[in-house]
Amino acid sequence: MFFDIYFILAAALVGGIIAIAGFIMIFAKKVKQPKEELQRKVALLEEEVKNLKSDNKR
């Protein structure tokens, strides 16, 4: 009887820990994603500025 209760509580505890870890990973990915997109856009704009400057020098 006690084994069943402990087993259910342990399963619930492990499931809760996994759910919290998954939530943290998803949240961290969502926070990091806009930064990567912004960095890519900045790199493209810097490349375009370099191209425009080199065109003006000719």
N, C-alpha and C positions, 0 to 999 in steps of 0.2 A: 504494500500500500504506500509506504513512504517512498519507495524507489520510484513509483509512478509519478508521484508529486515532484520529486527532485528532478526526474527526467524531463518532465514538462517545463519546469522552471528553467532548467539548464538550456533546453531548446529555445525557449522564449528569450533568454538572455543572449544566447549566441545569435539568434535572428535579429534582435535589436541592435547588437553591435555591428552586424553586417549591414543592416539598413542605414545606420548612422554613418558608417564608413563610405557606403555608396553615395549617400547624400553629400557628404563632404567632397568626394571626388568629382561629382557632377557640378557642384557649386564652384569648385576651384577651376574646372575646365571652362565654365561660363565666364568667370572673372578674367581668365587668361586670354580667352579667344579675342575679345575686342582689341587688346593690346597688340596681338600678333597682326591683326588686320590693319590696324593703324600704322604699325611699323612698315608693313608692306606698301601701303599707300604713300608713306613718306619716302621710302626708297624709290618708288616709281616717279614721284614728283622731283626728287633730287636728280634722277637720271634725265628727266625731261629738261630740267634747268640746265644741266651740263650740255645737253644737245643744243639747246637754244643759244647758249653762250658761244659754243663752238661754231654755230652757223653765223652768228653776228661777227665773229672775228674774220671770217673769210671775205 
